[in-house]
Amino acid sequence: MPRNDIEMPRAVLALSLACAILGGLSASLPAQSINAGDEPSTAAVDAKLVDSTTKKALDFLRTKGQAENGSFSEQAGPAVTALVTTAMLRNGAKPSDPAVAKALEYLEGFIQPDGGIYKGENYRNYETCLTLMCFVEANDDDRYAVKIKNAEKFLRGIQWAQGEGIEDSDPRIGGQGYGSKKRPDLSNTQMFLDALKAVGTGEDDPAVQQALKFVSQCQNLESEHNTGTFAAKNSDGGFIYTPAAGGDSQAGPLPNGGLRSYASMTYAGLKSMIYAGVESDDQRVKAATTWIRKNYDLKSNPGMGQAGLYYYYNTFAKALEAMGEDEFVDAEGKKHDWRQELAATLAQQQQPDGSWINPNNRWLEGDPNLVTGYALLALSHCRAKAEK
């Protein structure tokens, strides 16, 4: 990302009007806090709970979240609209739904001659990945087939690779970042891998394996896959934001110069390794799994507190689903039906109008459209269990 404190595009923060809009939206909603002491009850979690929670959220997006031109939080470019529309589609809305159809038409307006789908150079990977995945969800009749193929080609073309003045040992190799030559980061790279997976790319694909090189260097684990300086100073198995350009962790540095691991990136890193075919007995997966067993939590984004909580929920759900475990056992031996616990947590945190909002507005989580999109995406992974 262009700045050290960002995990989602923040063009909105450069616009005073956008800040006013987001502030107005936040002020109009009940200020429901996320109480770290609350224990959600999972006893009654079933398909009805998931359905009622998602229905309220979809009603909010259709009646309060969407602008006349089809966008959601237009000031943020296409990213929020793409994410929200994908969330609607994954929770039962059809491409023919008027709200979805308007959003898809809006997104088509960002298709560029180079195949990318973005508003500006700074966010072209993130915006293209999110919109590509949205078009995949809406592509039942192949109407977006060519656009998807062109977007995939564009994304492959902007991945950091050899032949660009860097060697294979360079920590930037395989990553994706912001702008044309910004440092790569794990948030962008995991989104790139999500997009490749959405179009059916296999684990042996060269772009996937190149991305794995970058992901491995984001892990606090010294091995043949990561000989960087940060891994030697912290071996807890979790993940940081980036080892490139001097390294960075949103959770901050350690006294010895190492970088602290945190949950949203650790789940992102684990999921990315699974997508790249790394087996469960690999030391990288073992170390990452050990970290999340020690830090299993739905009350916070471990390492970051309430910052980025809903980004975390979505990544948490995708990673545990990728692991293929319905029950996750924490470091104390406690079994967690994570889908039930997550669905109950999200139902408890939902606002009366059907939206979600994070009182900690870092990374745009003061925007109810974005946060409602994250929550719905997370719930789509809970739905699979509810419908069994």
Summary of the structure (lengths in Angstrom):
residues: 388
radius of gyration: 19.6
end to end distance: 38.9
largest distance: 56.9
contacts: 1381
relative contact order: 0.15
helix: 50%
strand: 6%
